């Protein structure tokens, strides 16, 4: 379990790095807070649809750099889930970990 905890911490750091990039382009209003509860989509989020797409693309690139695995986050599996994996930082981190584990299993 400690391995998964350390991996999750790395994933969270990657997400925060991508959020920092988005925040650098935003004005003083609407900056995203580095918290696992931060909403990434829906009425509670300050991200518009283009920023969400940019976040997903940035995360795919950063995950490849950090973990050495090429993943696709916005695929049919993600879009067909009853509850979107893109709701919050925490749900995004959990989904990224799941996708990485699937890739590593082959």
C-alpha positions in Angstrom: 0.0 0.0 0.0 2.9 2.3 0.7 4.0 2.0 -3.0 0.5 3.1 -4.1 0.6 6.0 -1.7 4.0 7.1 -3.0 2.8 6.7 -6.6 -0.4 8.7 -5.8 1.7 11.5 -4.3 3.7 11.6 -7.5 0.5 11.7 -9.6 -0.9 14.5 -7.4 2.3 16.5 -7.9 2.0 16.1 -11.7 -1.6 17.3 -11.6 -0.6 20.3 -9.5 2.2 21.1 -12.0 -0.4 21.1 -14.8 -2.7 23.3 -12.8 0.2 25.7 -12.2 0.5 26.1 -16.0 -3.2 26.8 -16.3 -3.1 29.3 -13.4 -0.2 31.1 -15.0 -2.5 32.0 -17.9 -5.5 33.0 -15.8 -6.0 36.4 -14.2 -6.2 36.8 -10.5 -9.8 35.6 -10.6 -10.5 31.9 -11.1 -7.2 30.4 -10.2 -7.4 26.7 -9.3 -6.4 25.8 -5.7 -3.9 22.9 -5.2 -6.3 20.7 -3.3 -7.6 17.2 -4.0 -11.1 18.6 -3.6 -10.6 21.2 -6.4 -13.3 20.8 -9.0 -12.1 20.4 -12.5 -15.4 20.3 -14.2 -19.0 21.3 -13.6 -20.5 24.5 -12.0 -18.0 24.5 -9.1 -15.0 24.6 -11.5 -13.3 27.7 -12.9 -12.0 25.8 -15.9 -13.8 26.3 -19.2 -14.0 23.4 -21.7 -10.8 24.5 -23.5 -8.8 24.7 -20.3 -10.0 21.2 -19.3 -8.9 19.8 -22.7 -5.6 21.6 -22.2 -5.2 20.1 -18.7 -5.9 16.6 -20.0 -3.3 17.0 -22.8 -0.8 18.5 -20.4 -1.3 15.6 -17.9 -0.8 13.0 -20.7 2.5 14.6 -21.6 3.6 15.0 -17.9 2.7 11.4 -17.0 4.8 10.2 -20.0 7.7 12.2 -18.7 7.3 11.3 -15.0 6.3 7.6 -15.3 7.7 6.6 -18.7 4.3 5.4 -20.0 2.1 6.9 -22.7 -1.5 7.1 -21.7 -4.7 8.5 -23.1 -7.0 10.0 -20.5 -9.9 11.2 -22.6 -10.9 7.9 -24.2 -14.1 6.0 -24.6 -13.6 4.3 -21.2 -13.3 7.6 -19.4 -16.3 9.1 -21.2 -18.5 6.1 -20.7 -18.1 6.0 -16.9 -21.2 6.9 -14.9 -19.2 9.3 -12.8 -16.6 11.3 -14.7 -13.0 10.8 -13.6 -12.4 14.5 -14.3 -14.6 15.8 -11.5 -11.9 16.7 -9.0 -8.1 16.5 -8.6 -8.7 13.4 -6.4 -10.9 11.6 -8.9 -8.4 12.5 -11.7 -5.5 11.1 -9.6 -7.3 7.9 -9.0 -8.2 7.5 -12.7 -4.6 8.3 -13.7 -3.3 5.6 -11.3 -5.8 3.1 -12.7 -4.7 3.9 -16.3 -1.0 3.6 -15.5 -1.5 0.3 -13.7 -3.5 -1.0 -16.7 -0.6 0.0 -19.0 2.0 -1.6 -16.8 0.0 -4.9 -16.8 0.2 -4.8 -20.6 
